[in-house]
Amino acid sequence: MARKKIREYDSKRLLKEHLKRLAGIDIPILSAQITESTDFAELGNKEEWLSSTKLVVKPDMLFGKRGKSGLVALNLDMAQVQEFVKERLGVEVEMGGCKAPITTFIVEPFIPHDQEYYLSIVSERLGCTISFSECGGIEIEENWDKVKTLFLPSDKKMTLDTCAPLIATLPLEVRGKIGSFIESVFAVFQDLDFTFLEMNPFTLVNGEPYPLDMRGELDDTAAFKNFKKWGDIEFPLPFGRVLSSTESFIHGLDEKTSASLKFTVLNPKGRIWTMVAGGGASVIYADTVGDLGYASELGNYAEYSGAPKEEEVLQYARVVIDCATADPDGRKRALIIGGGIANFTDVAATFNGIIQALREKESKIKASRMHIYVRRGGPNYQTGLAKMRALGVELDVPLEVYGPEATMTGICKEAINCVMATA
């Protein structure tokens, strides 16, 4: 499971569409997204309600506490919304220790209300945790003792009886309506593979539940079965995270392939770099370097998996090697071309792309005093390892090759010992 945050705009869009489909509940949610490219005249023509009602506007940037930070404006007309956005669009703010510009806003109708409720659903390994409070809003953390929580195992169904403990203290006239709402939201949660959903708060409008603020996360590994239900979904980067040009390039490759290609620069001046096959193995290599006390020397996190094509591996490897050999400073560096034992990936085939990239980058590898460590197992791995050994001789670079007889953690130790040794 990969939990990916989505914008409030998309959370509400999915809730509106699929509550109607699954439960016949038609919530009159209206919302619009504003970015730097928004043409306000065009937006007003498309969303006519913007000019006929009072509005709320706030950043839609995957961070909370917007109200407490003075970033929510209430009861505005469209001209005031436009002025509010123009004053803040592109302006850097600091939230949770991260500083970044605001690039995206959500604007909605202003809903006067008295009562605020809290609801959250969190996917766990063996089921889901559902939390509810009749004291929602910006002070929810100060009133956490009033939040009621239950755990629903995966083999149990959500019913009105199931959620009865959550709503037992509600007035009778709203208890059934809110109970049915929780039951229906849970159905959407499961059907669309949400991993997290929070409404803080939701209220009642004409006696019907209505979400005022909402956060959502989806399991992006379920995209293959939900792409029609999710529609044009966006998985924004966490607030404060900006992709470098090389990371953007790999991200673009990843979006165009059925395989998985991930690359994050941690320390451009790091001396230990990885190019690892398999998501689990990539975590083991990175964690091992950190556990051995050299996290500060780890240049990147990298993972390729899902049997990428040779051309994709070639383009991927070029980027990793370029970053690993940039700005040579005379100190030794290590590149770990690792992985576990593949189930179906042809090791020799994926190595072809890496071998071509290493040939192309020979001069950079030598200039940066790069030592290369290869460890791999799986289908056709003997042929792949033999090609790697021959490449080391051909290029006359330090290149050590191991099969599954060597441990992944052991290779990390060798790489660390090499780069930390006195030149």
N, C-alpha and C positions, 0 to 999 in steps of 0.2 A: 504494500500500500504506500502510495506517495501522496501526502497531504499537500495540496496546492491551494493557496488562498485565491479567492476571486473578489472582484469589486462588489460593493453593496448594490450597485446598479444591476449586475448580473444575478446576484443572489435573489433580489426581489423579482427580477424578470422570470427566473426559473420557478420561484414559488408561485407567482401569479398564473403562469402557464399550466403548471402541473397540478396545482390544487384543483383547478377547474377540470382537468382531464381525469384525475384519480378520485376526486371526492365531490365533484360537482359544486365546489365552492368558488364563487366568482368575486375575488377581492378587487375592489376598484383602485388598484395601485397604479399611479401615474408617476413616471420619473423620466428625466432626461439627463444626458451626460454632456459635460462641457469641457473642452480641451482647448489648446492653443489654436487648433485649426477650425474651431466652431464659428460658423457664420450665424450671428444671433438673429438676423432677419430671416434666414432660411429655417433656423430652428423654430422660431415663432410661428412661421407658416405651417411647419410640419406638426408641431404640438400646440394646437390652438388654445388649450387649457392654460398655457403659460401667461396669456394676457387676460384671462378672465377670473383668476383666483389669486389669493395671497400665497406666497411661496416660502420655502425653506431652502437654503443652499449651504453646502458643506463640502470639504475635500473628500474624495473617494480614493484614498491612497493606502489602504491596508493598515492604518494605525487608528488606535482608539483615543478616548479622552478628548475628542474634538470639541465638545461643549465646554469642558473645563479649561481648554486652551484658547477659548475665544475664537474658534474657527467655524462656529455655526451661527448663521444669521437667520432670524425668524420674521415672519409676517412682512415680507417685502413684496414690492411689485417687480415686474420684469426689469425695469430700468435700474432699480436698486440692486437687483441680482447682478446685472451686468457690471455695475460699478464695483460691487463687492469682489467679483471674480477678477476684474481687471487690476484691482489693487493688490491682489495676492497671487495671481497666476505667474509662475516662474520664480516666486520669492522663496528663499530657503527658510525652512523652519527646523527646529530641533525637537524630535520626539523620541523618547526612549533611548537617548544617547546617540541617535542617528540624525544627521543633518542632510537635508536634500530639498530641492525645489518642489513646490506643489504644481502638479501638471494636470490633474483631473478633478473635476467637481461633479457632484450630483445635485440636481434641483428637483424639488417635489412640491406638491401642495402643502400649505401650512394647515395642520390639523389641530385645532384647539381641543384640549382634553383635560380631564381631571385625574383619572386613574391610570397608573403605569404598571405593567406586568413584565416579568422577566421569564424567558424560556431559553434553554440551551439543550442541545443534543450532541453528545460526543461519542464517536465510534471507538470502542475498545477492542482488545483482542478477542474476548469471549462474548461480546454483546455491546450494548449501548448504555450510557449514563444519561438520564434525562433529569434536568433540574428546572424548578419553577418557583417563582416568588410573586406575591401580590404587592411587593415593594420594589419595583424595578426603577430604572432610570440612572442618572449619573451618580447617584449615591449607593449603587448596588453593592459595592465593595464594603462600604461602611455598614451595610445591613445584611451581610452574608449569612449571619446566624438565622435569618428568616427564610433562607432558601431551602426548599425541600428537594431531596434527591432520591432517585431510585435507580437500580441497575436492572436492565432487561436483558436476560441471556439471549443468545442468538437463536435458540430453538423455541423461544416464546413469542407469541403475537402481542402486539399492542392493541389493547381494547380499552373501553371506558372503565371497566373494572380495574385494569392494570394501572391506569393513571389516577385512580380514585384517591390514593394517599397524597398525591401532589396538590389536589384541589379541594380537599375535604373541608378546609376552613373558609372557602369562598361562599358568598351569599348564594342561596339556592337559585335565585333568578339568573345568575350568570354561570353557575357551576357546570351545567350541562353543555352550554355553548362553548366554554373554554376547554372543557374536556374533549369535546368532539374536534375542536381546532387542534389540540395537541396530537390527538390520534391521527388526524389528516396530515399534519405537518410531518409526523414521523413516517407516514407512508411515502411522502415525497422524498424525505431524507434517504430512505432505503432504495427507492426506485431509481433515483438519480445518482446513487453512490456518493452522497455527501459523507464527509468524515467529521465535519463540525458545522453546526448551525446555531446561531445565537440571535435572539431578538431582544434587544435591550434599549428601549422598551417596546412592547406592543400595547395597544389600548383597544377600547371598544368604540366603534363609530356606528351610531344607530343600532347598537346592540350587537354588532358583528366585530370579531377580532381583526385588527389592522396593525401591521408591523410599521413602527416609526423608524427604528434603526435596526440594521441587520448585518450580520457577518456570516460568511460561508467559506467552507473549504471543500474541495472535491478530491476524490481519489483519481488522479490523472491516469493511472494504469487502466482504468475502466473506460477510457475514451473510445476504445474500439467498439464498444457496444452502446455507447451513449451519445455518439457524435450528432445524431439527429435530434435527440432530446435536449442536449446542451445548446445546440445551435452555434452561433459564432462566439464561442467563449474565449475569454482572455485570461491568461495566468500571468499577472504582472509580477515583476521582481519585488522582493521585500523592500519596504521603504528604506531609502538610503543606499540601496545597492544599484550600482551603475555598471553595465557591461563595458569592458574594454573592447577595442576593435577586434582583437583576436577572439575573445569570448563571444562576441556577437557573430563572428564568422562561424564558429563551431555551433552556436545556437541555431543559426540558419541551416547548417548541414543537418542537424538533429531533427529539425522540423520537416525536412524533405525526405527522410528515410524511415523505413520501418524498423531499423536498428536503433540503438541508443548511443549517442555521442555526447559526452559531458566533459566540460573543461572549465576550471576556475583557477585563476591565478591567486595564490595566497601571499607569496613574497617574490617579487621579480628578481631579487638578488639572492634568492635561496640557492643552495648548492645541491639539493637532493630533489630530483624531479621524477615523476612517475608517468607511465603510459600503460594502464592496467586494463586487462580484459575482464569484464564481469563486475556488476555493482557491488556484490558482497566482497569480492577480492579487493576491489579498489579501496573499500573502507578499511579492510584489514591492513593493507600496506600503509595507508595514511595514519591509522591509529598506532601501528607499531612504531613508526618513526617518532610520533609524539610520545608514546610510552617510554621510548628509550631516551627521551630528554632532548630531542632535536626538532621539535615542532617549528621552532623559529627558522630552521634551515630548509623546511619543506616548501618547495617552490610552487606547488600546484596540487589540485585534486583533479584526477582524470579517470574517465571510465569509457570504454567502448564495449558494447555487447550486442547480442541479438544478431550475430552473423552479418556484420556490415560488408558491403561490397569492397572489392580491392581498391577501386578509385576513391571511395569514401575514406577508407583507412589511410590511403596515401595523403589525401588532403588534410586529414586529422593529424597524422604524424608530422607533416611539415610544420604545422602550427606549434605543436608541442616542442619539437626540436628547436624551432626558431626562438621560442621563449626561453627554453632551457640554456641556450648558448648565447643569449644576448649579452652585450656589454662584458666581454671577458675581462676578468680582473686578476688573472694569474693564479687564482686558487683552483684546486681540483673541483670538479663537479661530477655528479653521478646521475645517470638516467636508468631507472628501473623499468624494463619492459616485462611486466609480470602478468600474473593471472593464476587462477586456480586450475582445476582440471575440467576442461570443457566437456559438455554433454553432446553438443551437436555441431559446434563451430569448427570448421576445418582450420586447424592451427597454421598449417603451411600456407593456405590461401591468404589468411589475414596477414601473415608475416610478409607476404610478397609486397604489399603496400608499404609496410614499415621499412623493409629492406631498400626499396627504391628511394624512399625519403632519406634514409641514412646515407645512401650513395650521393644524393643531390647535396646533402649538407655536410659532406666530408670535411671541407675546409673549416667550417664553423665548429664542428665537433673537435677538431684538433686544436684550433685556436683557444677554445675554452677548456682544454685539458679534460675533456669528458671521458669518464669511464662508464661503460655500458654493462648492465647486468640483465640477463634474460632468464626467466623461469616460467615454464609453461608445461601443461599436459593436456591430453585430450586427443580427438581424432587427428591422425596424421601428424602428431607432434614430433616424431622422430625426424621426419623429413624437414619440418620447419626448423628444428634446432640445428640440424646439419647445415641448412642454408645460412643460419646465423653464424655458426662457427666459421664457415667459409668466408663470410663477409668480413669478419674480424681480421682474418689473414689478408684478404684482398685490400682492405682500407688501411691496414696496419694501425689499428686503434685498439685500446684495451677493451675487449669484449668477452665477458665470461658467460657461459651458457650452461643452464641446468634444466633438468627435467623434473618430474614430480617426486623424485627421490629427495630433492632439497625442499626445505620448508620455506614458506613465504616470509615468515619472520626472520629466518636465517639470512635470506638475501638482503633484507633491510639492514641487518647488522653489518654485513659485508660492505654495503654501499656507504654506510656511515663511517665505518673504520677507514675506508679508502679516502674519503674527502677530508676527514679530520686528521689524517696522518700528516706528519711534517713533510712539506714538499722537498 
